[in-house]
Amino acid sequence: MDKKEIQNLRRQYTKGSLTAKNVSKDPFKQFDKWFGEVLKSGFLEPNAMIVATSDKFCKPSARVVLLKGINNNGFVFFTNYKSKKGNDLEVNPFASILFFWDILERQVRIEGKVEKITKNESDAYFQTRPYKSKIGAWASKQSSVIENRGTVLKEFIKYMVKFKNHVPLPDSWGGYKLIPASFEFWQGRPNRLHDRIKYKRKKNGWKIERLAP
Ligand SMILES: Cc1cc2nc3c(=O)[nH]c(=O)nc-3n(C[C@H](O)[C@H](O)[C@H](O)COP(=O)(O)O)c2cc1C
C-alpha cells in the first residue's frame, strides 16, 4: 500500500449529535442507552473495550478486553492478575477504558480507579465459562514468555487431566472493576466539528461540560 492510500482515508461523520441537554444527567444511563443501540447495530464484539494501564515507570500500554458487566457502578472485566495489565494495576490502579463503535461514529472514554472484585464474584462468573475456557485460564500464565505454542498446549492437557469435572477458580484469575471518575461521550459530526460531552464526578452527582472537538 502506498503512503497516499493511508493519507487519503477519510469520511464525513453524519449519524448523530449530542448536546449537554439531550444527554442523560447520569453517565451510566447515557452509557446504557448507547450500549443498547450498539447491541442492535451488528458489531462482532460490541463489548470489546481498550483498557490502558501504566507501569511503575509511567509507561502506558493498552489492550482489548471484554466488558462483562457493570457492577455497583464499575465496569467489570476478567483477566489474569499476574499478567502485564495485572502487574501494572498493582503499582498504579488508575486506568482508562475506551469503546470505539465505528458503525455509529461514536467513542466513549472512561477514566478511574480499578479494584479487584471479590473472589466470590469472580468465581460466580468463572463457573459460567465453558469447560475449556476454564482450563485455558489455568494453562496460560498470561503475558509470560513461552518457548512455543506446545508449552501452553501441554499445560492445557495437564489441567484437563487434573480437573475432569469441576474446575476451581485459579488464584491468579479474576475480575477488575473500573470505577469511573469521568466519562466522555463523542459523536462524530461533519467537518471534524464533533460533539464531545464530558461528565466529571462531583460529591453528589456529575458535572457536565462540552469539550472542543
Ligand atoms: C476481542 C478481544 C477480546 C479480549 N478479551 C480479553 C479479556 O476479556 N481478558 C483478557 O485478559 N484478555 C483479553 N484479550 C486479550 C488481551 O487483548 C491481551 O492480549 C491479554 O489480556 C494480555 O494483555 P497484557 O499482556 O497487557 O496483560 C482480548 C483480545 C481481543 C482482541
The ligand as a MOL file (V3000), in Angstrom:
LIG
                    3D

  0  0  0     0  0            999 V3000
M  V30 BEGIN CTAB
M  V30 COUNTS 31 33 0 0 0
M  V30 BEGIN ATOM
M  V30 1 C -11.6340 -9.1070 21.0800 0
M  V30 2 C -10.6590 -9.3930 22.1950 0
M  V30 3 C -11.1360 -9.6950 23.4440 0
M  V30 4 C -10.2480 -9.9530 24.5030 0
M  V30 5 N -10.7560 -10.1640 25.7490 0
M  V30 6 C -9.8980 -10.3410 26.7870 0
M  V30 7 C -10.4020 -10.4370 28.1260 0
M  V30 8 O -11.6050 -10.3030 28.3970 0
M  V30 9 N -9.4900 -10.6480 29.1100 0
M  V30 10 C -8.1440 -10.7490 28.8760 0
M  V30 11 O -7.3910 -10.9540 29.8140 0
M  V30 12 N -7.6460 -10.6290 27.6320 0
M  V30 13 C -8.4870 -10.4170 26.5770 0
M  V30 14 N -7.9900 -10.2680 25.3120 0
M  V30 15 C -6.5280 -10.3760 25.1130 0
M  V30 16 C -5.8490 -9.0600 25.5190 0
M  V30 17 O -6.0110 -8.0900 24.4780 0
M  V30 18 C -4.3540 -9.2360 25.8090 0
M  V30 19 O -3.6910 -9.8620 24.7410 0
M  V30 20 C -4.1090 -10.0530 27.0780 0
M  V30 21 O -5.0410 -9.7370 28.0930 0
M  V30 22 C -2.7010 -9.8130 27.6250 0
M  V30 23 O -2.5500 -8.4330 27.8730 0
M  V30 24 P -1.3910 -7.8760 28.8340 0
M  V30 25 O -0.1330 -8.6190 28.4610 0
M  V30 26 O -1.2800 -6.4240 28.5240 0
M  V30 27 O -1.8030 -8.1290 30.2630 0
M  V30 28 C -8.8430 -9.9600 24.2520 0
M  V30 29 C -8.3830 -9.6410 22.9790 0
M  V30 30 C -9.2700 -9.3390 21.9630 0
M  V30 31 C -8.7190 -8.9290 20.6280 0
M  V30 END ATOM
M  V30 BEGIN BOND
M  V30 1 1 1 2
M  V30 2 1 2 3
M  V30 3 2 2 30
M  V30 4 2 3 4
M  V30 5 1 4 5
M  V30 6 1 4 28
M  V30 7 2 5 6
M  V30 8 1 6 7
M  V30 9 1 6 13
M  V30 10 2 7 8
M  V30 11 1 7 9
M  V30 12 1 9 10
M  V30 13 2 10 11
M  V30 14 1 10 12
M  V30 15 2 12 13
M  V30 16 1 13 14
M  V30 17 1 14 15
M  V30 18 1 14 28
M  V30 19 1 15 16
M  V30 20 1 16 17
M  V30 21 1 16 18
M  V30 22 1 18 19
M  V30 23 1 18 20
M  V30 24 1 20 21
M  V30 25 1 20 22
M  V30 26 1 22 23
M  V30 27 1 23 24
M  V30 28 2 24 25
M  V30 29 1 24 26
M  V30 30 1 24 27
M  V30 31 2 28 29
M  V30 32 1 29 30
M  V30 33 1 30 31
M  V30 END BOND
M  V30 END CTAB
M  END
